[in-house]
Structure formats: C-alpha cells, structure tokens
Amino acid sequence: MYRLVFTQVLRRFDAEAVHHLTVRALALLSALPLVKRLLHRALAPHDPALRVSAFGVHFPGPLGLAAGFDKDAACAEGAAALGFGHVEVGTITAHGQPGNPRPRLFRLVRERAVVNRMGFNNAGAASAARRLRRVRGVPVVVGVNIGKTKVVPESEAAADYVAGAKELAPLADYLVVNVSSPNTPGLRDLQAVSLLRPLLTAVKEVADGTPRRTPLLVKIAPDLADEDVDAVADLALELGLDGIIATNTTIRHSGETGGLSGRPLKARSLEVLRRLRARVGDRLTLVSVGGVEDVDDVWERLLAGATLVQGYTGWVYGGPLWASHIHRQLSRRIRRHGLTSVTEVIGRTAPGSATAPGPGTRTGTRTGS
Ligand SMILES: Cc1cc2nc3c(=O)[nH]c(=O)nc-3n(C[C@H](O)[C@H](O)[C@H](O)COP(=O)(O)O)c2cc1C
C-alpha cells in the first residue's frame, strides 16, 4: 500500500517538501495526547523480549530513528508512537542556521538510497531545549545529537560543542557528538584523534556534570580508514565514553554532492560495526546505522555486536509502519530461535563470543520473519 502511495504520489513531489510535511504531521500527532497514546499502544514495541538496556537507559526495542529526520526536536513523541524504540534528534548546533541552499535532498529510488547536503539546518540549541522540555506525553527515549555551527572556526569548535551540550545534555537520555557529517566544511577533520580528544574531553565534562550524568557517544563516518576507526575506538575507551554510533553517510559515490545513505551504505556500515566490535568487545555500546532496510538487517547488526540499531532511509522507502513492523518480526524471530530476549542475540557471531550461533543465526541468512 505504502509502495503504491510512494511511487504514485510522494516521489512526484520535492523530497524536502515531503520531509517537512511528514515532520509537521508527526509534530501535530505529538500534540494530540489521545491519538498519540492510541497509536503508541498499537504500534510501539511492548514485548518484554525486545527490551534492551544500554548505558543505564532502558529501550523498549532495539530499533530507533537515526539523526537528521527530527532536526529540531519537533516530533520525537510522534515518531515513538509509530514504533521506534528511541529517537535521536538533531543534529542541533549551538546557534541556529539555515543550512545549505536548496535543492539539498535527493532520492535515488532504484538504489533505495538518498543523497543529502542539508548542512545542519536547525533553529539552534535554545529552541530545541524549549521543545525537549515539553516532551513527555508518551514514553520516548530521546538521544540528542550535537554538531558544530558552520560559521564557527575549527579552532573554536570545542567551545561551540560545549555551548550546545550545556543547553541540551540535561534534557537528553544520551548525547551524541557528531563529527562525521560531510556537509559542514572541516567537520570530519575533527575525527582525527589529536582534535577529537580535547573536543570529547570538554563535552564529557558537561555530560558528566548533569544531575543524572548523561551518557556520551560519538558518531563516526564510514569513510574513515580502518586504522582510524580503531583509533577512535581506542580513544572512546580511554576517555570513558559510553558508545559509538557507526555510521553517518558516505561521500564515496558519484552522484550529487552530499552524503549517501540507504542500501549502498549497508556493506560498509556492517564492516565498520564488525571492526569496532573486534576492537572493543562489549566494553562500549555500539549503535549500528546505515542501510538497514528490514528485520534481516537488524538481526545481522545485533549478531555482529550492535546493542541498538538505527534507520532513516529504510523508513523513507518502507513507510510509516516500518519500525513497528520490524519490531514485531523481531519478536517472532527471537522466539523461533528458542530465545527469550533480544539481548541474547547481541554479539553472537562476533569474534570471541562465548555463544556459538545456532541454526539460522549465521551472518547473512535471509530467512524472513
Ligand atoms: C536527509 C538526511 C539528513 C541527515 N542528517 C543527519 C544529521 O543532521 N546528523 C547526523 O548525525 N546524521 C544525519 N544523517 C545520517 C543518518 O543519521 C544516518 O547515519 C545515515 O543516513 C545512514 O543511515 P540510513 O542508511 O538508515 O539512512 C542524515 C541522513 C539523511 C538521509
């Protein structure tokens, strides 16, 4: 049904216009307590077998909405009511900014992919903080993803992130330092350990200083060389971060300028996850994002060591019930494998795992739900 609506209607409209319309619809939903609660009851993950805990936060299901959709923290409750186990809002910058000129969002329908060069268009940290204070009608885990304001020079990047963190860390279930978006000049250079160490140290001080100690994660690019992935992982361990989100969009493609997401990103995103898991084991929470389209992908990421999985482009093509549907299929699959909790799946095929993978749990098996 959604496929028909998408091919016959939605894809005929400008991608960003459809995006804003969807955000507005979900923001409206977020403001309607009864509808929101009814939808949440029908679509959110409620099966205890799907519950996961990570860095002291309880998630009703492992699949969440990746950063970039709800840039201004306008509709987290609406997204949660549609079945996401958490919603990562942002990227939010300390100061509001318009982003890059339009057009800046492109669908590649045949490839089940999207290219974007949005450039952190958002209303800024103070505005997002006001909205986040109002969230709490239905239970929703909200991660807050922060980035650098475009006009701030690299030499003042840490202070800019700290300003955003001060405003938003007290309101976040977890905080993410985004140093991996390709659309802010110089941002990804901050992934170099020499620049990343002082930046993360400064933001961690803010996150540690909130009343509940806000967990801190860093989000990395798929285009890092393998040894740089290892270096960031080692740094995250050294600084006592809570986790790593891998990956952001890739610039390794030949289309419109911008970051590519969706199906073409799947293989590299999984590769980075496996590398991270081999490096850090279960000492950090790994959040896998990039090219997740269905329950098979979620299962594969869990097996490879992700505690949480996120998607954005898969939802664009999968439709509004995408996350709810995947959580339901995941429930069934957990039971079919004779397991009682999704936590028993995490890291089963990772090197050094104590549990040998059972039948049908091999990496890459596509067995349906
Ligand atoms: C339109 C669009 C905007 C995005 N904006 C952000 C952003 O502001 N911050 C961020 O960390 N990631 C952003 N992302 C990246 C996603 O969070 C995710 O890492 C990436 O798209 C890979 O996941 P996917 O293949 O499921 O889309 C954006 C992605 C898309 C498609």
The ligand as an ORCA input file, in Angstrom:
! r2SCAN-3c Opt
* xyz 0 1
  C      18.273     13.625      4.906
  C      19.277     13.147      5.913
  C      19.727     14.016      6.874
  C      20.643     13.586      7.824
  N      21.078     14.445      8.792
  C      21.892     13.994      9.783
  C      22.261     14.844     10.828
  O      21.847     16.000     10.929
  N      23.096     14.344     11.782
  C      23.585     13.055     11.751
  O      24.316     12.644     12.644
  N      23.225     12.220     10.742
  C      22.398     12.662      9.782
  N      22.023     11.821      8.768
  C      22.623     10.472      8.718
  C      21.733      9.401      9.357
  O      21.543      9.632     10.713
  C      22.364      8.023      9.167
  O      23.578      7.980      9.868
  C      22.626      7.697      7.705
  O      21.598      8.200      6.877
  C      22.737      6.194      7.458
  O      21.532      5.548      7.818
  P      20.396      5.128      6.749
  O      21.092      4.395      5.644
  O      19.445      4.274      7.551
  O      19.775      6.381      6.287
  C      21.105     12.245      7.804
  C      20.626     11.376      6.816
  C      19.713     11.795      5.888
  C      19.212     10.831      4.855
*
